[in-house]
């Protein structure tokens, strides 16, 4: 049985990580990161020992960007990640790493 990596608290509902969010590779300016965003993000996750399907991780990163754009804090996002996927995230340090790497690799920063 596959367990979803993360149940979105803010940006999506149900078990669909990307509901309402553009797919990876989107041209939506709110979700454009530096070139190689997917590869850089996935490499960061692998180095941290966070393993899930690449698309699930990418979808979570986009969800985090959407939530941060709505005004949610890093702490809120990290707490949600750890609460909803403790076996995948593993620690509060890793939850913060996912939020920081998501922002760095995907979120457009004003």
Buried (B, 14 or more C-beta within 10 A) or exposed (E): EEEBBBBBBBBBEEEEBBEEBBEBEEEEEBBBBEEEBBEBBBEBBEEBEBEBEBBBBBBBBBBBBBBBBEEBEBEBBBBBBBEBBEEBBBEEEBBBBBBBBBBBBBBEEE
